[in-house]
């Protein structure tokens, strides 16, 4: 699990009807035709000048800076004449991502629309400047809450974790089953799941997304890109990308949600370095399931819910892609799990078998950034994208 190069974690704080993703030739095959729902395929994102971007961020001052990732630096801003807060990503012209990822992001988010996909407000392509403007997400990313919790913030309880997992799965289901042609996200990870009001999850950062196979094709062949620890093993080895590649990545995210551990933790050695490698032996014995649960939950989760969530995660991270479930089945299972609320007042906490397995986390310098179905601060860049 530690042998394939993939991209690093972007740290950004950042709905459109089902329509064809080909802006030149819609699903009817006739350029200019409207899609079945009556909407056109014209890109709806607003265009901005660089002057407007500078004004929104107060000339990109330090106090507006909120994060940095593979794309570049991210700033919080306010558009002139409105009270709307936005997140503005500025392409690093010397960075690892470039114009292609910028164009893919604009295209995908302009033509896709779902409550669990981030809202792209507009973009700037003024001279050699490339910027993306998103709805600002005050709660930051799932990564912020799992791996970079602020001392004064409450931990994510079991019900919230399942809610986030189910919502993220629904966003992925939309890409796989509702978009035409299907979209392979290719970069699903905790830092790309942004949280809106009420911890509503939204998938973000579509610069690596690819149109999926159509017709008799079973996969698309492409350069291996993604994030180390989240990449499906068959994709990392062959470059053959399928919808099941995303399902594997989702399984890793679900494990992070359940366990509170990072997909890859460089502070740990041996099998504990990689979350999936560490968890797989524990999947074989139900008596060890409580050892996987996040210690900060202090046993406050339903035993049956934990077992079911881990069962979903274990299926998603199967090494053989044909053994992984379809994302629609994952959504069904997680929707049910998220509806089964855990009440700490009436349901006892589980026996804290987690104590010797994973010590409670404390936020420390350099500590940055869990798999099943419940559900910032400024950080340094750790990007392995190539």
C-alpha positions in Angstrom: 0.0 0.0 0.0 3.0 2.3 0.2 4.3 1.8 -3.3 2.4 4.1 -5.6 2.9 7.8 -6.1 -0.2 9.9 -5.9 -1.0 13.5 -5.2 -1.0 15.1 -1.8 -3.7 16.8 0.3 -5.2 20.1 -0.7 -6.5 22.1 2.2 -9.2 24.3 0.9 -12.2 25.8 2.7 -14.5 26.3 0.2 -26.2 21.3 -7.3 -27.0 21.7 -11.1 -29.4 19.4 -12.9 -28.4 16.2 -14.6 -27.0 17.3 -18.0 -24.5 16.1 -20.6 -20.9 16.8 -19.7 -19.9 17.5 -23.3 -20.5 21.2 -23.9 -19.9 20.8 -27.6 -22.1 17.8 -28.3 -24.9 17.3 -25.8 -26.5 13.9 -25.1 -28.7 14.2 -28.2 -25.6 14.3 -30.3 -26.7 17.6 -31.9 -24.7 20.6 -31.0 -26.7 23.3 -29.4 -29.6 21.1 -28.4 -31.0 21.4 -24.9 -30.7 18.5 -22.5 -33.8 16.5 -21.6 -34.6 18.6 -18.6 -34.8 21.7 -20.8 -31.5 23.3 -19.6 -28.7 24.1 -22.1 -25.1 23.0 -21.8 -23.7 26.5 -21.7 -21.3 27.0 -18.8 -23.2 29.0 -16.2 -20.2 30.0 -14.0 -19.7 33.8 -13.7 -16.4 35.3 -15.0 -14.4 37.7 -12.9 -11.6 40.1 -13.6 -8.4 39.9 -11.6 -9.1 43.3 -10.3 -12.4 42.0 -8.8 -10.5 39.1 -7.2 -7.9 41.4 -5.7 -10.6 43.6 -4.3 -12.4 40.6 -2.8 -9.3 39.4 -1.0 -7.9 42.9 0.0 -5.1 42.3 -2.5 -4.5 38.8 -1.2 -3.4 39.9 2.2 -2.2 37.5 4.8 -5.3 37.7 6.9 -7.4 36.5 4.0 -5.2 33.4 3.5 -7.0 30.2 4.7 -5.1 27.3 3.1 -2.9 25.9 0.4 -2.9 22.7 -1.7 -1.9 21.3 -5.0 -3.8 24.0 -6.9 -2.3 26.9 -5.1 -3.2 29.3 -2.3 -6.8 29.8 -1.0 -8.2 33.0 0.3 -11.4 34.0 2.0 -13.0 37.0 0.2 -16.1 39.0 -0.2 -17.4 39.9 -3.7 -17.9 43.6 -4.3 -21.5 44.7 -4.0 -22.6 41.6 -2.1 -22.3 40.2 1.4 -21.5 36.8 0.2 -18.4 35.2 1.6 -16.4 33.2 -1.0 -13.3 31.0 -1.1 -10.9 32.0 -3.9 -8.3 29.5 -5.1 -5.4 31.1 -7.0 -3.4 28.8 -9.3 0.2 28.6 -8.5 1.9 29.1 -11.9 4.9 27.2 -10.6 2.8 24.5 -8.9 2.0 20.9 -9.7 -1.4 21.6 -11.2 -2.0 23.8 -14.3 -4.4 25.0 -16.9 -5.7 21.6 -17.6 -6.9 21.0 -14.1 -8.3 24.5 -14.0 -10.4 23.9 -17.1 -11.6 20.5 -15.9 -12.7 22.1 -12.6 -14.6 24.8 -14.4 -16.2 22.4 -16.8 -17.2 19.8 -14.3 -18.7 22.1 -11.7 -20.4 24.3 -14.3 -22.3 21.3 -15.8 -22.9 19.2 -12.7 -25.4 20.1 -10.0 -26.2 18.2 -6.8 -26.6 19.2 -3.1 -23.5 17.2 -2.2 -21.2 18.9 -4.7 -19.6 22.2 -3.9 -21.0 25.3 -5.6 -18.7 27.0 -8.1 -19.6 30.6 -8.3 -17.2 31.6 -11.0 -13.7 31.9 -12.3 -11.0 34.3 -13.5 -8.9 33.7 -16.5 -7.5 37.2 -16.8 -4.1 37.3 -18.6 -2.0 34.6 -17.0 -4.0 34.6 -13.8 -6.2 31.6 -13.1 -8.6 31.7 -10.1 -11.6 29.7 -9.0 -14.4 31.2 -6.8 -16.5 28.9 -4.6 -19.1 29.3 -1.9 -17.3 29.7 1.4 -17.7 26.8 3.8 -17.4 28.2 7.4 -16.9 24.7 8.9 -14.0 23.9 6.7 -13.2 20.3 5.6 -13.9 16.9 7.2 -10.1 16.6 7.6 -10.1 19.7 9.8 -12.6 18.1 12.2 -11.1 14.6 12.2 -7.4 15.3 12.2 -6.9 19.0 13.0 -9.6 19.7 15.7 -9.5 23.1 17.3 -9.3 22.9 21.1 -12.6 24.7 21.6 -14.5 22.7 19.1 -16.7 19.7 20.0 -15.7 16.4 18.5 -17.8 14.8 15.7 -20.2 12.5 17.4 -21.3 9.2 15.8 -24.5 10.6 14.3 -22.8 13.4 12.6 -20.1 11.1 11.2 -22.7 8.9 9.7 -24.5 11.9 8.2 -21.4 13.1 6.6 -20.5 9.7 5.2 -24.0 9.2 3.7 -24.0 12.6 2.1 -20.5 12.2 0.6 -21.7 8.8 -0.8 -24.7 10.5 -2.4 -22.5 13.0 -4.1 -20.4 10.2 -5.5 -23.5 8.3 -6.6 -24.6 11.4 -8.6 -21.3 11.4 -10.4 -21.3 7.7 -11.1 -25.0 7.0 -11.9 -26.7 10.3 -12.7 -24.1 12.3 -14.7 -24.0 11.5 -18.4 -21.4 10.2 -19.2 -20.4 9.1 -15.7 -17.7 11.0 -13.9 -14.8 9.3 -12.0 -13.9 11.7 -9.2 -10.4 10.3 -8.7 -9.5 12.5 -5.7 -11.9 11.6 -2.9 -10.3 12.3 0.5 -11.2 14.0 3.7 -9.7 17.3 2.8 -11.9 17.4 -0.3 -15.1 16.9 1.7 -16.2 20.4 2.7 -18.8 21.0 5.4 -21.7 23.4 5.2 -24.2 24.5 7.8 -25.3 21.5 10.0 -22.3 19.6 8.8 -23.8 19.1 5.3 -21.0 17.5 3.2 -20.1 18.6 -0.3 -17.4 17.2 -2.6 -14.9 19.7 -3.9 -11.8 19.9 -6.1 -12.6 18.3 -9.4 -9.4 19.1 -11.2 -8.5 15.4 -11.5 -11.9 14.2 -12.5 -12.3 12.1 -15.6 -15.2 11.1 -17.7 -15.9 7.4 -17.1 -16.0 4.5 -19.6 -19.0 4.4 -22.0 -20.4 1.7 -24.2 -18.4 -1.6 -24.1 -15.4 0.0 -22.4 -14.7 -1.2 -18.9 -12.2 1.4 -17.9 -10.3 4.5 -19.0 -6.5 4.5 -19.1 -4.8 7.5 -17.7 -1.7 8.7 -15.9 -1.9 7.7 -12.2 -3.1 10.7 -10.2 -4.7 10.9 -6.8 -3.6 10.9 -3.2 -1.3 8.4 -1.6 -3.3 6.2 0.7 -6.6 6.7 -1.1 -5.7 5.2 -4.6 -7.1 1.9 -5.5 -4.3 -0.7 -5.9 -5.3 -1.8 -9.4 -5.4 1.8 -10.6 -2.0 2.5 -9.1 -0.4 -0.5 -10.7 -2.0 -0.4 -14.2 -3.4 3.1 -14.7 -6.8 1.6 -15.6 -9.4 3.8 -13.9 -13.0 2.6 -13.2 -15.9 3.7 -11.0 -14.7 1.1 -8.5 -11.5 3.1 -8.1 -13.7 5.8 -6.4 -15.4 3.2 -4.3 -12.1 2.1 -2.9 -11.2 5.8 -2.0 -14.6 6.2 -0.4 -13.9 3.1 1.7 -10.7 4.7 3.0 -12.6 7.9 3.9 -15.2 5.9 5.7 -12.5 4.1 7.7 -11.1 7.5 8.6 -14.5 8.7 9.8 -14.9 5.6 12.0 -11.4 5.4 13.4 -10.2 9.0 13.5 -6.9 7.8 11.9 -5.3 9.2 8.9 -5.2 7.3 5.6 -1.4 7.5 5.9 0.3 8.5 9.1 4.0 9.2 8.8 4.3 9.3 12.6 3.5 5.6 12.8 5.6 2.7 11.7 4.9 -0.9 10.5 1.4 -1.8 9.6 0.0 1.2 11.5 1.5 3.5 8.9 -1.3 2.7 6.4 -4.9 2.7 7.6 -6.2 0.0 5.3 -3.2 -2.3 6.0 -3.8 -1.8 9.8 -7.5 -2.4 9.6 -7.7 -5.4 7.3 -6.6 -8.0 10.0 -9.1 -6.5 12.5 -12.0 -6.9 10.0 -11.7 -10.7 10.4 -12.7 -10.7 14.1 -15.8 -8.8 15.4 -14.4 -8.8 18.9 -11.7 -6.5 17.6 -14.1 -4.0 16.0 -14.1 -1.7 19.0 -10.4 -1.3 18.6 -11.0 0.5 15.3 -13.5 3.0 16.7 -12.2 6.5 17.2 -11.0 6.8 20.9 -12.4 10.3 21.2 -15.9 8.8 20.9 -15.3 7.2 24.3 -17.4 4.3 23.4 -20.5 6.5 22.5 -21.6 4.7 19.4 -24.1 1.8 18.7 -22.4 -1.6 18.6 -24.5 -2.8 15.7 -24.0 0.5 13.8 -20.2 0.2 14.2 -20.3 -3.4 12.9 -22.4 -2.4 9.9 -20.3 0.6 9.1 -17.1 -1.4 9.3 -18.7 -4.1 7.0 -19.4 -1.4 4.4 -15.8 -0.1 4.7 -14.3 -3.5 4.4 -16.2 -4.3 1.2 -15.2 -0.9 -0.3 -11.5 -1.5 0.2 -11.4 -5.0 -1.2 -8.3 -5.5 -3.3 -10.2 -7.0 -6.2 -12.4 -4.2 -7.7 -15.2 -6.7 -8.8 -15.7 -7.5 -5.1 -16.4 -3.9 -4.2 -20.1 -2.8 -4.1 -21.6 -0.2 -6.4 -21.8 3.2 -4.8 -25.7 3.1 -5.0 -25.6 0.1 -2.6 -23.3 2.0 -0.3 -25.7 4.9 -0.3 -28.6 2.7 0.6 -26.7 1.1 3.5 -25.3 4.4 4.8 -28.7 6.2 4.5 -30.2 3.5 6.7 -27.3 3.8 9.2 -27.5 7.5 9.4 -31.2 7.2 10.2 -30.5 5.0 13.2 -29.7 7.7 15.8 -27.5 7.0 18.8 -28.7 8.6 22.0 -26.0 8.8 24.6 -28.6 9.5 27.3 -30.5 6.2 26.7 -27.9 4.0 25.2 -24.9 3.0 27.2 -21.3 3.7 26.1 -19.5 0.6 24.8 -16.7 -1.0 26.7 -13.7 1.2 26.0 -11.5 -1.5 24.4 -10.0 1.2 22.3 -7.7 2.5 25.0 -4.6 0.3 24.3 -5.1 0.4 20.5 -5.2 4.1 19.6 -4.4 6.8 22.2 -6.6 9.9 22.2 -5.3 12.5 19.8 -3.9 15.9 21.0 -3.3 18.7 18.5 0.3 19.4 18.1 2.6 21.3 15.7 2.8 19.6 12.4 -0.2 17.4 13.1 -2.5 17.8 10.2 -5.1 16.0 9.0 -11.1 7.7 9.6 -14.4 4.4 7.1 -18.2 3.7 7.4 -21.2 5.8 7.4 -21.9 8.5 10.1 -20.4 11.7 10.4 -9.3 25.9 9.9 -6.6 26.6 10.8 -3.7 27.6 8.5 -1.5 24.7 7.6 1.6 24.0 5.7 1.4 22.4 2.3 2.1 18.7 2.1 1.6 17.9 -1.6 2.8 14.7 -3.3 0.9 15.3 -6.6 2.9 14.8 -9.8 
